[in-house]
Amino acid sequence: MNVFLYTIASAAFISALSFSGALLLLTRDRFLRNLTIFLVALAAATLLGTAFLHFLPEALEEELPESAFLFPIIGFALLYAGEKLLHLHHATERDTGHNPQELGILSLAGDFVHNFIDGIILVAAFLVDAKLGFITAAAIALHEIPEEIAEFGVLLYAGFSRTRALILNFLSATSILLGVIAGFLVQDLFIQWIPFVLLFAVGIFLYIGASDFVPEFRKERDPAKTVALFLVFFGGLVVMWLFAFLE
């Protein structure tokens, strides 16, 4: 099985996770909230662990100019700017009374772009080696589950039917496959940029993990649940560290 098939198979699996939003239809709200917060903690650990224990060491194996370290900042800043624009647009919608379906459409557009970038990152990781590729796929998959559940909830709130919300959510998730195909189409040019793509991904994963996910489970006030969340987060980091020793 070659690198292309490994990458496509991983991307297809990640796309299928869009149907995790269907959990909203099958579980009680309280159980789902309890489950997803632990998934958020685990996703934060995998994103931060992948960024610092896998992407960064791989990128630093090459001789890079000092300007290369602008790429994590660019990735971080672009994601911050995109999220801020999204929030500002949502605020404008509330002020002007726009159709709530616009919120769902905007959310789908943002998810489409995000998944496309994930596809590019996945290609870069698999082109380095299969181990890094599968670790990256796991990190992306784990942060997709709570995001896709939330996305499905937004679409229901925006007035889409359950069936339509599932279909649209899946279609936006398939943009990761477009990112993979785009990455392989320019593979010859892309290979020399892999260290820079990995550094760019460090900034993206750092932003999502530390800015979006960590604050979510830091809100927990129940002592027992707080300890459990910390153990899940710390355990996730340990697992990512152990993966670094696998060849």
N, C-alpha and C positions, 0 to 999 in steps of 0.2 A: 504493500500500500504506500503510494508516494505522498509527498508533502501536501500536494494540492488536495488529494482525497481526504487526508487527515483534517485539513483545514475546513473543507466543505462539510464534512461530517460533523465536526464540532460546531460550526456555524448553524447547521440545520437543527442540531439538538438545542442550541441556545434559542433559536427562533421558536421552537416548539414550546419553550417555557412561557411564551406569551399566554398559553392556555391556563397557566397557573392562576390567572384571574378568575377562572371558573370556580376556584375554591370559595369565592364569595357566595356562590350559589349553593354550596354543599355543606358549609360549616356555620356554626353559630358565630355571631359577631365577636363575642368575648373571647372564644377560643382562638379565632383567627387573629385578633389583636395580640394575644399572648404569644402565638406562634410567630407572627411576622416580626415582632420586636427582637426575638432571638435570631431570626434570619438576618435582620439588619445588623446586629452585633457581629455575627459570623461573616457577613459580607464586608463590613468595615475592616475586619482583621485580614481577610484574603486580599482586599484591594491594597491596603497599606503594606502587607507582607510581600505581595507580588511586586509592588513599586520599589521597595527598599532592599529586598533580599534577592530579587531575581532580575528585574529590569535594569536597575542601577549598576549592579556588578557586571552584567553582560555588556552594557554600554561602555563601561570604563575599561573593558579589555582592549578597546581600540584607542589609538592615540587621537585625542580630540582637541580641537582648539578651545580656548577659554570661552569663546562665544557660544559653544555648544550648550553651555549650562544656562543659556537664556531659554532653551526649549522647554524645560519643566515650568519655568515662569510663564511662558507663552501659553502652554496648555492649561495651567491653573487659571490664568487671567481670562482666557477666552471662555472657559466654562463658567467662570464667575460672571462675565459680561453677558453671556447668553442667558443664564439663569435670571440675572437682574432684569434684562429686557423682557423676559417671560413674565416675571412678577409685575413689572410696570404695566405690561399690556393687560394682565388680569385686573389690575387696579383700575385701569381706564375703562375696561368692560363693565366693572361694577358701577363706576361713576356715570357712564353713559347709558346703562341699561341695555346693552347689546344682547342679542340672542345667546342663551347659555351654550348652544351648540358650537358657537365660535370658540369657546373655551376648550371643548373637546377636540376640535380641529387643530387648534394651536398646539395642544398637548401632543397630538399625534405627529404633527410636523417636527416638534422638538425631539420626540422619541425616534422618529425616522432618521434624523441627522445623527443623534447619539449612537444608534445602532450601526449606522454606516461607518462611523469613526471606530467603533469596536471591531468591525470587520477588518479595517486597515491595520489596527493594532494586532489582531489575531494573526494576520499574514506575516507581519514583521516578526512576531514571536516564533511561529513555526519555521520561518526561513532561517532563524538562528539554530534551533534544534527542536526535536519533537517534544522533549521533556518540558522546555520552556513554553511551547505551544499549548500543551495540555494543562499546565499550571495556569496559564493565562485564560484558557477556556473555562477552567473551574472558577477562577476569580470573577470573570464576566457573568457566568451562569448564576453564581451565588448572589451577585448584586442585582441580576435581572429579576429574580423571583419576587422580592418585595416591591421592586419598581413596577413590575407588570401587574401585580395585584392592585397597587395604587392607581396605575393607569386605567385599569378596567373600572375601578370605582369612579374615577373622574368622568369616564365616558357615560357611565350610568347616570351620574349627577347631571351631565350635560344633556340628558334626554334621549340618548341612544337606547334602542332595545338591547336586551341581553345578547341575542344572536348577532346583531349588527356590531355591538361593542367587541365581542370576541373576534369576529372576522376582521374588523378594522385594526384591532390591536395586533392580530397576527400579521397582517399585511405590513404594518409599520415595523414589526420585529424582523421581517424578512430582509430589510435593508442591510442587515449584517452580511447577508449573502452577496449583495451588490458591492459592499465594501471589500469583501474577499476577492471577488472577481476583478474589481478595479485594481487591487493590489497586485494580483498576479499578471494582469495585462501589461503593467509597467514594471514587471519584476526586475528586468535588467537595470533599469534606472533606479529602481526602488532599493536594491540590495545595498548600494553604497550609502543610502540614507537611513538604513536600519538603526544604527546607534542613536541618530537624532530622533527617529520615530519613537524609540524606546524611552528616550528622555522626555519627549513630549507626552508620552503615555504616563510617565511618572507624575507629571503635573496634574493630568486628568484624574488618575486614580487617587492621588493625594487629596484633590479637591472633593471628589465624591465621598471618599472614605472619611476624611477628617471634618469636612464642612457640612456635608449632608447627613451622613449616617451616624457618626459618633454623637452629635448633639441630640439625635432622636432617642437613643437609649440612655443618655445622660439625664434625661428628664425624669426617669423612674425614681420614685421616692420610697417604695417598699423595700426595706433592708434585705430581706431574703432574695427578692427578685433582682435587686441591684447586684448582690454577690453572684447570683447565677449568671447574670448578663456579663459581668466582668470575667467569670471563668470561661464562658463561651468565647468572648473576645480574646482573652489571653491564650486560650487553647488553640484558637484559630491561628494566632501569630506563631505559636510553637510548631504547629503542623506545617506552616509555610516555611519556617526555618529548617525543619527536618527535610522538607522537600529539596532544599538547596544542596543537600548532601547526596541526593540520588543522581546517578549518572544514566 
